[in-house]
Amino acid sequence: MVSGTTASEKIPWSGRLFSVQPRIRLQRSFDEFQHTYQGYVLGIEGTRAGKHRNFLVAIGKGAQEKYRFHAGV
């Protein structure tokens, strides 16, 4: 959460998606491995409140299915 805002407050921003990385949870038990898909981490180069910077945003599987984020254009 950005300081000075509430969780329900929307923050205007603009940017360009420069990376998409899958998020998984890896669990290990003795000689067995198991992974669970959790979504993606998006790398965004953008501007918020007049400041230009890079952001990392974690999204779930539902958000990816709804908005279909992708790198480049």
mmCIF file of the N, C-alpha and C atoms, coordinates in Angstrom:
data_MODEL
# 
_entry.id   MODEL 
# 
loop_
_atom_site.group_PDB 
_atom_site.id 
_atom_site.type_symbol 
_atom_site.label_atom_id 
_atom_site.label_alt_id 
_atom_site.label_comp_id 
_atom_site.label_asym_id 
_atom_site.label_entity_id 
_atom_site.label_seq_id 
_atom_site.pdbx_PDB_ins_code 
_atom_site.Cartn_x 
_atom_site.Cartn_y 
_atom_site.Cartn_z 
_atom_site.occupancy 
_atom_site.B_iso_or_equiv 
_atom_site.pdbx_formal_charge 
_atom_site.auth_seq_id 
_atom_site.auth_comp_id 
_atom_site.auth_asym_id 
_atom_site.auth_atom_id 
_atom_site.pdbx_PDB_model_num 
ATOM 1   N N  . MET A 1 1  ? 0.845  -1.169  0.000   1.00 0.00 ? 1  MET A N  1 
ATOM 2   C CA . MET A 1 1  ? 0.000  0.000   0.000   1.00 0.00 ? 1  MET A CA 1 
ATOM 3   C C  . MET A 1 1  ? 0.895  1.238   0.000   1.00 0.00 ? 1  MET A C  1 
ATOM 4   N N  . VAL A 1 2  ? 0.531  2.240   -0.754  1.00 0.00 ? 2  VAL A N  1 
ATOM 5   C CA . VAL A 1 2  ? 1.264  3.488   -0.825  1.00 0.00 ? 2  VAL A CA 1 
ATOM 6   C C  . VAL A 1 2  ? 0.922  4.324   0.394   1.00 0.00 ? 2  VAL A C  1 
ATOM 7   N N  . SER A 1 3  ? 1.934  4.917   1.033   1.00 0.00 ? 3  SER A N  1 
ATOM 8   C CA . SER A 1 3  ? 1.662  5.702   2.236   1.00 0.00 ? 3  SER A CA 1 
ATOM 9   C C  . SER A 1 3  ? 0.735  6.865   1.919   1.00 0.00 ? 3  SER A C  1 
ATOM 10  N N  . GLY A 1 4  ? -0.193 7.133   2.829   1.00 0.00 ? 4  GLY A N  1 
ATOM 11  C CA . GLY A 1 4  ? -1.138 8.222   2.646   1.00 0.00 ? 4  GLY A CA 1 
ATOM 12  C C  . GLY A 1 4  ? -2.387 7.835   1.880   1.00 0.00 ? 4  GLY A C  1 
ATOM 13  N N  . THR A 1 5  ? -2.561 6.561   1.564   1.00 0.00 ? 5  THR A N  1 
ATOM 14  C CA . THR A 1 5  ? -3.758 6.111   0.859   1.00 0.00 ? 5  THR A CA 1 
ATOM 15  C C  . THR A 1 5  ? -4.399 4.969   1.635   1.00 0.00 ? 5  THR A C  1 
ATOM 16  N N  . THR A 1 6  ? -5.663 4.731   1.331   1.00 0.00 ? 6  THR A N  1 
ATOM 17  C CA . THR A 1 6  ? -6.346 3.590   1.929   1.00 0.00 ? 6  THR A CA 1 
ATOM 18  C C  . THR A 1 6  ? -6.372 2.447   0.928   1.00 0.00 ? 6  THR A C  1 
ATOM 19  N N  . ALA A 1 7  ? -6.675 1.253   1.393   1.00 0.00 ? 7  ALA A N  1 
ATOM 20  C CA . ALA A 1 7  ? -6.672 0.080   0.518   1.00 0.00 ? 7  ALA A CA 1 
ATOM 21  C C  . ALA A 1 7  ? -7.690 0.197   -0.608  1.00 0.00 ? 7  ALA A C  1 
ATOM 22  N N  . SER A 1 8  ? -8.799 0.907   -0.404  1.00 0.00 ? 8  SER A N  1 
ATOM 23  C CA . SER A 1 8  ? -9.833 1.010   -1.434  1.00 0.00 ? 8  SER A CA 1 
ATOM 24  C C  . SER A 1 8  ? -9.628 2.209   -2.360  1.00 0.00 ? 8  SER A C  1 
ATOM 25  N N  . GLU A 1 9  ? -8.662 3.042   -2.077  1.00 0.00 ? 9  GLU A N  1 
ATOM 26  C CA . GLU A 1 9  ? -8.421 4.235   -2.894  1.00 0.00 ? 9  GLU A CA 1 
ATOM 27  C C  . GLU A 1 9  ? -7.645 3.865   -4.162  1.00 0.00 ? 9  GLU A C  1 
ATOM 28  N N  . LYS A 1 10 ? -8.103 4.339   -5.318  1.00 0.00 ? 10 LYS A N  1 
ATOM 29  C CA . LYS A 1 10 ? -7.424 4.071   -6.582  1.00 0.00 ? 10 LYS A CA 1 
ATOM 30  C C  . LYS A 1 10 ? -6.341 5.112   -6.806  1.00 0.00 ? 10 LYS A C  1 
ATOM 31  N N  . ILE A 1 11 ? -5.208 4.662   -7.342  1.00 0.00 ? 11 ILE A N  1 
ATOM 32  C CA . ILE A 1 11 ? -4.060 5.535   -7.595  1.00 0.00 ? 11 ILE A CA 1 
ATOM 33  C C  . ILE A 1 11 ? -3.828 5.585   -9.097  1.00 0.00 ? 11 ILE A C  1 
ATOM 34  N N  . PRO A 1 12 ? -3.950 6.754   -9.721  1.00 0.00 ? 12 PRO A N  1 
ATOM 35  C CA . PRO A 1 12 ? -3.709 6.836   -11.164 1.00 0.00 ? 12 PRO A CA 1 
ATOM 36  C C  . PRO A 1 12 ? -2.230 6.608   -11.487 1.00 0.00 ? 12 PRO A C  1 
ATOM 37  N N  . TRP A 1 13 ? -1.966 5.832   -12.542 1.00 0.00 ? 13 TRP A N  1 
ATOM 38  C CA . TRP A 1 13 ? -0.602 5.581   -12.971 1.00 0.00 ? 13 TRP A CA 1 
ATOM 39  C C  . TRP A 1 13 ? -0.603 5.243   -14.452 1.00 0.00 ? 13 TRP A C  1 
ATOM 40  N N  . SER A 1 14 ? 0.557  5.297   -15.071 1.00 0.00 ? 14 SER A N  1 
ATOM 41  C CA . SER A 1 14 ? 0.716  4.850   -16.452 1.00 0.00 ? 14 SER A CA 1 
ATOM 42  C C  . SER A 1 14 ? 2.064  4.176   -16.554 1.00 0.00 ? 14 SER A C  1 
ATOM 43  N N  . GLY A 1 15 ? 2.197  3.251   -17.502 1.00 0.00 ? 15 GLY A N  1 
ATOM 44  C CA . GLY A 1 15 ? 3.466  2.570   -17.604 1.00 0.00 ? 15 GLY A CA 1 
ATOM 45  C C  . GLY A 1 15 ? 3.519  1.555   -18.718 1.00 0.00 ? 15 GLY A C  1 
ATOM 46  N N  . ARG A 1 16 ? 4.680  0.895   -18.781 1.00 0.00 ? 16 ARG A N  1 
ATOM 47  C CA . ARG A 1 16 ? 4.961  -0.101  -19.809 1.00 0.00 ? 16 ARG A CA 1 
ATOM 48  C C  . ARG A 1 16 ? 5.413  -1.376  -19.111 1.00 0.00 ? 16 ARG A C  1 
ATOM 49  N N  . LEU A 1 17 ? 4.813  -2.485  -19.485 1.00 0.00 ? 17 LEU A N  1 
ATOM 50  C CA . LEU A 1 17 ? 5.165  -3.780  -18.924 1.00 0.00 ? 17 LEU A CA 1 
ATOM 51  C C  . LEU A 1 17 ? 6.470  -4.239  -19.573 1.00 0.00 ? 17 LEU A C  1 
ATOM 52  N N  . PHE A 1 18 ? 7.517  -4.495  -18.762 1.00 0.00 ? 18 PHE A N  1 
ATOM 53  C CA . PHE A 1 18 ? 8.789  -4.917  -19.335 1.00 0.00 ? 18 PHE A CA 1 
ATOM 54  C C  . PHE A 1 18 ? 9.186  -6.342  -18.961 1.00 0.00 ? 18 PHE A C  1 
ATOM 55  N N  . SER A 1 19 ? 8.499  -6.964  -18.002 1.00 0.00 ? 19 SER A N  1 
ATOM 56  C CA . SER A 1 19 ? 8.808  -8.362  -17.699 1.00 0.00 ? 19 SER A CA 1 
ATOM 57  C C  . SER A 1 19 ? 7.611  -9.065  -17.073 1.00 0.00 ? 19 SER A C  1 
ATOM 58  N N  . VAL A 1 20 ? 7.551  -10.371 -17.309 1.00 0.00 ? 20 VAL A N  1 
ATOM 59  C CA . VAL A 1 20 ? 6.521  -11.223 -16.729 1.00 0.00 ? 20 VAL A CA 1 
ATOM 60  C C  . VAL A 1 20 ? 7.232  -12.465 -16.206 1.00 0.00 ? 20 VAL A C  1 
ATOM 61  N N  . GLN A 1 21 ? 7.092  -12.734 -14.912 1.00 0.00 ? 21 GLN A N  1 
ATOM 62  C CA . GLN A 1 21 ? 7.752  -13.887 -14.319 1.00 0.00 ? 21 GLN A CA 1 
ATOM 63  C C  . GLN A 1 21 ? 6.726  -14.718 -13.556 1.00 0.00 ? 21 GLN A C  1 
ATOM 64  N N  . PRO A 1 22 ? 6.675  -16.036 -13.784 1.00 0.00 ? 22 PRO A N  1 
ATOM 65  C CA . PRO A 1 22 ? 5.716  -16.861 -13.055 1.00 0.00 ? 22 PRO A CA 1 
ATOM 66  C C  . PRO A 1 22 ? 6.072  -16.960 -11.572 1.00 0.00 ? 22 PRO A C  1 
ATOM 67  N N  . ARG A 1 23 ? 5.044  -17.036 -10.731 1.00 0.00 ? 23 ARG A N  1 
ATOM 68  C CA . ARG A 1 23 ? 5.232  -17.243 -9.289  1.00 0.00 ? 23 ARG A CA 1 
ATOM 69  C C  . ARG A 1 23 ? 4.797  -18.658 -8.963  1.00 0.00 ? 23 ARG A C  1 
ATOM 70  N N  . ILE A 1 24 ? 5.659  -19.401 -8.301  1.00 0.00 ? 24 ILE A N  1 
ATOM 71  C CA . ILE A 1 24 ? 5.295  -20.741 -7.856  1.00 0.00 ? 24 ILE A CA 1 
ATOM 72  C C  . ILE A 1 24 ? 5.689  -20.890 -6.394  1.00 0.00 ? 24 ILE A C  1 
ATOM 73  N N  . ARG A 1 25 ? 5.032  -21.806 -5.727  1.00 0.00 ? 25 ARG A N  1 
ATOM 74  C CA . ARG A 1 25 ? 5.429  -22.185 -4.367  1.00 0.00 ? 25 ARG A CA 1 
ATOM 75  C C  . ARG A 1 25 ? 5.950  -23.611 -4.465  1.00 0.00 ? 25 ARG A C  1 
ATOM 76  N N  . LEU A 1 26 ? 7.215  -23.781 -4.098  1.00 0.00 ? 26 LEU A N  1 
ATOM 77  C CA . LEU A 1 26 ? 7.856  -25.085 -4.169  1.00 0.00 ? 26 LEU A CA 1 
ATOM 78  C C  . LEU A 1 26 ? 7.884  -25.696 -2.777  1.00 0.00 ? 26 LEU A C  1 
ATOM 79  N N  . GLN A 1 27 ? 7.363  -26.909 -2.663  1.00 0.00 ? 27 GLN A N  1 
ATOM 80  C CA . GLN A 1 27 ? 7.363  -27.622 -1.392  1.00 0.00 ? 27 GLN A CA 1 
ATOM 81  C C  . GLN A 1 27 ? 8.162  -28.908 -1.556  1.00 0.00 ? 27 GLN A C  1 
ATOM 82  N N  . ARG A 1 28 ? 8.970  -29.198 -0.552  1.00 0.00 ? 28 ARG A N  1 
ATOM 83  C CA . ARG A 1 28 ? 9.825  -30.368 -0.611  1.00 0.00 ? 28 ARG A CA 1 
ATOM 84  C C  . ARG A 1 28 ? 9.566  -31.228 0.626   1.00 0.00 ? 28 ARG A C  1 
ATOM 85  N N  . SER A 1 29 ? 9.417  -32.503 0.413   1.00 0.00 ? 29 SER A N  1 
ATOM 86  C CA . SER A 1 29 ? 9.216  -33.435 1.510   1.00 0.00 ? 29 SER A CA 1 
ATOM 87  C C  . SER A 1 29 ? 10.048 -34.683 1.232   1.00 0.00 ? 29 SER A C  1 
ATOM 88  N N  . PHE A 1 30 ? 11.119 -34.856 1.980   1.00 0.00 ? 30 PHE A N  1 
ATOM 89  C CA . PHE A 1 30 ? 12.049 -35.974 1.784   1.00 0.00 ? 30 PHE A CA 1 
ATOM 90  C C  . PHE A 1 30 ? 12.529 -35.991 0.337   1.00 0.00 ? 30 PHE A C  1 
ATOM 91  N N  . ASP A 1 31 ? 12.133 -36.956 -0.452  1.00 0.00 ? 31 ASP A N  1 
ATOM 92  C CA . ASP A 1 31 ? 12.610 -37.034 -1.837  1.00 0.00 ? 31 ASP A CA 1 
ATOM 93  C C  . ASP A 1 31 ? 11.549 -36.623 -2.859  1.00 0.00 ? 31 ASP A C  1 
ATOM 94  N N  . GLU A 1 32 ? 10.457 -35.994 -2.411  1.00 0.00 ? 32 GLU A N  1 
ATOM 95  C CA . GLU A 1 32 ? 9.393  -35.569 -3.319  1.00 0.00 ? 32 GLU A CA 1 
ATOM 96  C C  . GLU A 1 32 ? 9.304  -34.050 -3.382  1.00 0.00 ? 32 GLU A C  1 
ATOM 97  N N  . PHE A 1 33 ? 9.080  -33.532 -4.587  1.00 0.00 ? 33 PHE A N  1 
ATOM 98  C CA . PHE A 1 33 ? 8.897  -32.102 -4.789  1.00 0.00 ? 33 PHE A CA 1 
ATOM 99  C C  . PHE A 1 33 ? 7.501  -31.850 -5.327  1.00 0.00 ? 33 PHE A C  1 
ATOM 100 N N  . GLN A 1 34 ? 6.920  -30.737 -4.938  1.00 0.00 ? 34 GLN A N  1 
ATOM 101 C CA . GLN A 1 34 ? 5.605  -30.361 -5.439  1.00 0.00 ? 34 GLN A CA 1 
ATOM 102 C C  . GLN A 1 34 ? 5.592  -28.846 -5.612  1.00 0.00 ? 34 GLN A C  1 
ATOM 103 N N  . HIS A 1 35 ? 5.039  -28.363 -6.714  1.00 0.00 ? 35 HIS A N  1 
ATOM 104 C CA . HIS A 1 35 ? 4.935  -26.916 -6.894  1.00 0.00 ? 35 HIS A CA 1 
ATOM 105 C C  . HIS A 1 35 ? 3.481  -26.538 -7.140  1.00 0.00 ? 35 HIS A C  1 
ATOM 106 N N  . THR A 1 36 ? 3.144  -25.325 -6.713  1.00 0.00 ? 36 THR A N  1 
ATOM 107 C CA . THR A 1 36 ? 1.807  -24.775 -6.876  1.00 0.00 ? 36 THR A CA 1 
ATOM 108 C C  . THR A 1 36 ? 1.914  -23.457 -7.622  1.00 0.00 ? 36 THR A C  1 
ATOM 109 N N  . TYR A 1 37 ? 1.163  -23.310 -8.701  1.00 0.00 ? 37 TYR A N  1 
ATOM 110 C CA . TYR A 1 37 ? 1.136  -22.082 -9.483  1.00 0.00 ? 37 TYR A CA 1 
ATOM 111 C C  . TYR A 1 37 ? 0.372  -21.002 -8.713  1.00 0.00 ? 37 TYR A C  1 
ATOM 112 N N  . GLN A 1 38 ? 0.962  -19.805 -8.577  1.00 0.00 ? 38 GLN A N  1 
ATOM 113 C CA . GLN A 1 38 ? 0.320  -18.726 -7.831  1.00 0.00 ? 38 GLN A CA 1 
ATOM 114 C C  . GLN A 1 38 ? 0.026  -17.487 -8.659  1.00 0.00 ? 38 GLN A C  1 
ATOM 115 N N  . GLY A 1 39 ? 0.491  -17.407 -9.882  1.00 0.00 ? 39 GLY A N  1 
ATOM 116 C CA . GLY A 1 39 ? 0.241  -16.231 -10.708 1.00 0.00 ? 39 GLY A CA 1 
ATOM 117 C C  . GLY A 1 39 ? 1.534  -15.723 -11.327 1.00 0.00 ? 39 GLY A C  1 
ATOM 118 N N  . TYR A 1 40 ? 1.657  -14.405 -11.449 1.00 0.00 ? 40 TYR A N  1 
ATOM 119 C CA . TYR A 1 40 ? 2.822  -13.787 -12.073 1.00 0.00 ? 40 TYR A CA 1 
ATOM 120 C C  . TYR A 1 40 ? 3.288  -12.575 -11.278 1.00 0.00 ? 40 TYR A C  1 
ATOM 121 N N  . VAL A 1 41 ? 4.557  -12.221 -11.479 1.00 0.00 ? 41 VAL A N  1 
ATOM 122 C CA . VAL A 1 41 ? 5.081  -10.943 -11.012 1.00 0.00 ? 41 VAL A CA 1 
ATOM 123 C C  . VAL A 1 41 ? 5.322  -10.116 -12.272 1.00 0.00 ? 41 VAL A C  1 
ATOM 124 N N  . LEU A 1 42 ? 4.712  -8.931  -12.332 1.00 0.00 ? 42 LEU A N  1 
ATOM 125 C CA . LEU A 1 42 ? 4.854  -8.041  -13.485 1.00 0.00 ? 42 LEU A CA 1 
ATOM 126 C C  . LEU A 1 42 ? 5.879  -6.964  -13.166 1.00 0.00 ? 42 LEU A C  1 
ATOM 127 N N  . GLY A 1 43 ? 6.830  -6.760  -14.070 1.00 0.00 ? 43 GLY A N  1 
ATOM 128 C CA . GLY A 1 43 ? 7.771  -5.647  -13.971 1.00 0.00 ? 43 GLY A CA 1 
ATOM 129 C C  . GLY A 1 43 ? 7.230  -4.499  -14.808 1.00 0.00 ? 43 GLY A C  1 
ATOM 130 N N  . ILE A 1 44 ? 6.998  -3.360  -14.180 1.00 0.00 ? 44 ILE A N  1 
ATOM 131 C CA . ILE A 1 44 ? 6.393  -2.221  -14.870 1.00 0.00 ? 44 ILE A CA 1 
ATOM 132 C C  . ILE A 1 44 ? 7.281  -0.997  -14.711 1.00 0.00 ? 44 ILE A C  1 
ATOM 133 N N  . GLU A 1 45 ? 7.612  -0.356  -15.830 1.00 0.00 ? 45 GLU A N  1 
ATOM 134 C CA . GLU A 1 45 ? 8.309  0.930   -15.823 1.00 0.00 ? 45 GLU A CA 1 
ATOM 135 C C  . GLU A 1 45 ? 7.223  1.980   -15.994 1.00 0.00 ? 45 GLU A C  1 
ATOM 136 N N  . GLY A 1 46 ? 7.053  2.857   -15.002 1.00 0.00 ? 46 GLY A N  1 
ATOM 137 C CA . GLY A 1 46 ? 5.929  3.768   -15.102 1.00 0.00 ? 46 GLY A CA 1 
ATOM 138 C C  . GLY A 1 46 ? 6.034  5.005   -14.258 1.00 0.00 ? 46 GLY A C  1 
ATOM 139 N N  . THR A 1 47 ? 4.942  5.765   -14.269 1.00 0.00 ? 47 THR A N  1 
ATOM 140 C CA . THR A 1 47 ? 4.842  7.018   -13.548 1.00 0.00 ? 47 THR A CA 1 
ATOM 141 C C  . THR A 1 47 ? 3.629  6.980   -12.639 1.00 0.00 ? 47 THR A C  1 
ATOM 142 N N  . ARG A 1 48 ? 3.845  7.331   -11.372 1.00 0.00 ? 48 ARG A N  1 
ATOM 143 C CA . ARG A 1 48 ? 2.779  7.428   -10.386 1.00 0.00 ? 48 ARG A CA 1 
ATOM 144 C C  . ARG A 1 48 ? 3.032  8.685   -9.571  1.00 0.00 ? 48 ARG A C  1 
ATOM 145 N N  . ALA A 1 49 ? 1.999  9.495   -9.446  1.00 0.00 ? 49 ALA A N  1 
ATOM 146 C CA . ALA A 1 49 ? 2.096  10.754  -8.689  1.00 0.00 ? 49 ALA A CA 1 
ATOM 147 C C  . ALA A 1 49 ? 3.264  11.606  -9.184  1.00 0.00 ? 49 ALA A C  1 
ATOM 148 N N  . GLY A 1 50 ? 3.494  11.623  -10.504 1.00 0.00 ? 50 GLY A N  1 
ATOM 149 C CA . GLY A 1 50 ? 4.524  12.466  -11.087 1.00 0.00 ? 50 GLY A CA 1 
ATOM 150 C C  . GLY A 1 50 ? 5.942  11.933  -10.948 1.00 0.00 ? 50 GLY A C  1 
ATOM 151 N N  . LYS A 1 51 ? 6.120  10.751  -10.376 1.00 0.00 ? 51 LYS A N  1 
ATOM 152 C CA . LYS A 1 51 ? 7.458  10.174  -10.196 1.00 0.00 ? 51 LYS A CA 1 
ATOM 153 C C  . LYS A 1 51 ? 7.617  8.956   -11.093 1.00 0.00 ? 51 LYS A C  1 
ATOM 154 N N  . HIS A 1 52 ? 8.726  8.926   -11.856 1.00 0.00 ? 52 HIS A N  1 
ATOM 155 C CA . HIS A 1 52 ? 9.014  7.823   -12.772 1.00 0.00 ? 52 HIS A CA 1 
ATOM 156 C C  . HIS A 1 52 ? 9.890  6.805   -12.059 1.00 0.00 ? 52 HIS A C  1 
ATOM 157 N N  . ARG A 1 53 ? 9.495  5.523   -12.100 1.00 0.00 ? 53 ARG A N  1 
ATOM 158 C CA . ARG A 1 53 ? 10.276 4.457   -11.458 1.00 0.00 ? 53 ARG A CA 1 
ATOM 159 C C  . ARG A 1 53 ? 9.831  3.102   -11.969 1.00 0.00 ? 53 ARG A C  1 
ATOM 160 N N  . ASN A 1 54 ? 10.495 2.044   -11.498 1.00 0.00 ? 54 ASN A N  1 
ATOM 161 C CA . ASN A 1 54 ? 10.109 0.666   -11.820 1.00 0.00 ? 54 ASN A CA 1 
ATOM 162 C C  . ASN A 1 54 ? 9.311  0.096   -10.655 1.00 0.00 ? 54 ASN A C  1 
ATOM 163 N N  . PHE A 1 55 ? 8.286  -0.689  -10.982 1.00 0.00 ? 55 PHE A N  1 
ATOM 164 C CA . PHE A 1 55 ? 7.419  -1.312  -9.985  1.00 0.00 ? 55 PHE A CA 1 
ATOM 165 C C  . PHE A 1 55 ? 7.410  -2.815  -10.211 1.00 0.00 ? 55 PHE A C  1 
ATOM 166 N N  . LEU A 1 56 ? 7.252  -3.590  -9.153  1.00 0.00 ? 56 LEU A N  1 
ATOM 167 C CA . LEU A 1 56 ? 6.969  -5.016  -9.245  1.00 0.00 ? 56 LEU A CA 1 
ATOM 168 C C  . LEU A 1 56 ? 5.588  -5.231  -8.659  1.00 0.00 ? 56 LEU A C  1 
ATOM 169 N N  . VAL A 1 57 ? 4.724  -5.878  -9.423  1.00 0.00 ? 57 VAL A N  1 
ATOM 170 C CA . VAL A 1 57 ? 3.345  -6.098  -8.996  1.00 0.00 ? 57 VAL A CA 1 
ATOM 171 C C  . VAL A 1 57 ? 3.043  -7.588  -9.105  1.00 0.00 ? 57 VAL A C  1 
ATOM 172 N N  . ALA A 1 58 ? 2.628  -8.206  -8.010  1.00 0.00 ? 58 ALA A N  1 
ATOM 173 C CA . ALA A 1 58 ? 2.249  -9.619  -8.019  1.00 0.00 ? 58 ALA A CA 1 
ATOM 174 C C  . ALA A 1 58 ? 0.757  -9.728  -8.300  1.00 0.00 ? 58 ALA A C  1 
ATOM 175 N N  . ILE A 1 59 ? 0.412  -10.583 -9.260  1.00 0.00 ? 59 ILE A N  1 
ATOM 176 C CA . ILE A 1 59 ? -1.001 -10.804 -9.589  1.00 0.00 ? 59 ILE A CA 1 
ATOM 177 C C  . ILE A 1 59 ? -1.305 -12.293 -9.483  1.00 0.00 ? 59 ILE A C  1 
ATOM 178 N N  . GLY A 1 60 ? -2.544 -12.619 -9.241  1.00 0.00 ? 60 GLY A N  1 
ATOM 179 C CA . GLY A 1 60 ? -2.981 -14.009 -9.164  1.00 0.00 ? 60 GLY A CA 1 
ATOM 180 C C  . GLY A 1 60 ? -3.440 -14.527 -10.508 1.00 0.00 ? 60 GLY A C  1 
ATOM 181 N N  . LYS A 1 61 ? -3.761 -15.796 -10.538 1.00 0.00 ? 61 LYS A N  1 
ATOM 182 C CA . LYS A 1 61 ? -4.202 -16.447 -11.771 1.00 0.00 ? 61 LYS A CA 1 
ATOM 183 C C  . LYS A 1 61 ? -5.483 -15.810 -12.304 1.00 0.00 ? 61 LYS A C  1 
ATOM 184 N N  . GLY A 1 62 ? -6.393 -15.423 -11.421 1.00 0.00 ? 62 GLY A N  1 
ATOM 185 C CA . GLY A 1 62 ? -7.646 -14.811 -11.845 1.00 0.00 ? 62 GLY A CA 1 
ATOM 186 C C  . GLY A 1 62 ? -7.455 -13.476 -12.540 1.00 0.00 ? 62 GLY A C  1 
ATOM 187 N N  . ALA A 1 63 ? -6.553 -12.654 -12.025 1.00 0.00 ? 63 ALA A N  1 
ATOM 188 C CA . ALA A 1 63 ? -6.282 -11.354 -12.651 1.00 0.00 ? 63 ALA A CA 1 
ATOM 189 C C  . ALA A 1 63 ? -5.656 -11.537 -14.026 1.00 0.00 ? 63 ALA A C  1 
ATOM 190 N N  . GLN A 1 64 ? -4.750 -12.509 -14.176 1.00 0.00 ? 64 GLN A N  1 
ATOM 191 C CA . GLN A 1 64 ? -4.145 -12.769 -15.476 1.00 0.00 ? 64 GLN A CA 1 
ATOM 192 C C  . GLN A 1 64 ? -5.191 -13.223 -16.481 1.00 0.00 ? 64 GLN A C  1 
ATOM 193 N N  . GLU A 1 65 ? -6.106 -14.094 -16.060 1.00 0.00 ? 65 GLU A N  1 
ATOM 194 C CA . GLU A 1 65 ? -7.156 -14.555 -16.963 1.00 0.00 ? 65 GLU A CA 1 
ATOM 195 C C  . GLU A 1 65 ? -8.090 -13.423 -17.362 1.00 0.00 ? 65 GLU A C  1 
ATOM 196 N N  . LYS A 1 66 ? -8.372 -12.512 -16.429 1.00 0.00 ? 66 LYS A N  1 
ATOM 197 C CA . LYS A 1 66 ? -9.298 -11.408 -16.698 1.00 0.00 ? 66 LYS A CA 1 
ATOM 198 C C  . LYS A 1 66 ? -8.670 -10.334 -17.589 1.00 0.00 ? 66 LYS A C  1 
ATOM 199 N N  . TYR A 1 67 ? -7.419 -9.912  -17.301 1.00 0.00 ? 67 TYR A N  1 
ATOM 200 C CA . TYR A 1 67 ? -6.805 -8.777  -17.993 1.00 0.00 ? 67 TYR A CA 1 
ATOM 201 C C  . TYR A 1 67 ? -5.827 -9.168  -19.092 1.00 0.00 ? 67 TYR A C  1 
ATOM 202 N N  . ARG A 1 68 ? -5.363 -10.436 -19.132 1.00 0.00 ? 68 ARG A N  1 
ATOM 203 C CA . ARG A 1 68 ? -4.468 -10.936 -20.179 1.00 0.00 ? 68 ARG A CA 1 
ATOM 204 C C  . ARG A 1 68 ? -3.228 -10.064 -20.342 1.00 0.00 ? 68 ARG A C  1 
ATOM 205 N N  . PHE A 1 69 ? -2.526 -9.757  -19.236 1.00 0.00 ? 69 PHE A N  1 
ATOM 206 C CA . PHE A 1 69 ? -1.286 -8.965  -19.288 1.00 0.00 ? 69 PHE A CA 1 
ATOM 207 C C  . PHE A 1 69 ? -0.254 -9.689  -20.148 1.00 0.00 ? 69 PHE A C  1 
ATOM 208 N N  . HIS A 1 70 ? 0.575  -8.911  -20.864 1.00 0.00 ? 70 HIS A N  1 
ATOM 209 C CA . HIS A 1 70 ? 1.671  -9.491  -21.644 1.00 0.00 ? 70 HIS A CA 1 
ATOM 210 C C  . HIS A 1 70 ? 2.768  -8.454  -21.835 1.00 0.00 ? 70 HIS A C  1 
ATOM 211 N N  . ALA A 1 71 ? 3.994  -8.926  -22.047 1.00 0.00 ? 71 ALA A N  1 
ATOM 212 C CA . ALA A 1 71 ? 5.143  -8.044  -22.235 1.00 0.00 ? 71 ALA A CA 1 
ATOM 213 C C  . ALA A 1 71 ? 5.189  -7.542  -23.675 1.00 0.00 ? 71 ALA A C  1 
ATOM 214 N N  . GLY A 1 72 ? 5.692  -6.311  -23.864 1.00 0.00 ? 72 GLY A N  1 
ATOM 215 C CA . GLY A 1 72 ? 5.811  -5.713  -25.193 1.00 0.00 ? 72 GLY A CA 1 
ATOM 216 C C  . GLY A 1 72 ? 4.461  -5.315  -25.763 1.00 0.00 ? 72 GLY A C  1 
ATOM 217 N N  . VAL A 1 73 ? 4.461  -4.827  -26.991 1.00 0.00 ? 73 VAL A N  1 
ATOM 218 C CA . VAL A 1 73 ? 3.211  -4.516  -27.705 1.00 0.00 ? 73 VAL A CA 1 
ATOM 219 C C  . VAL A 1 73 ? 3.484  -4.433  -29.178 1.00 0.00 ? 73 VAL A C  1 
# 
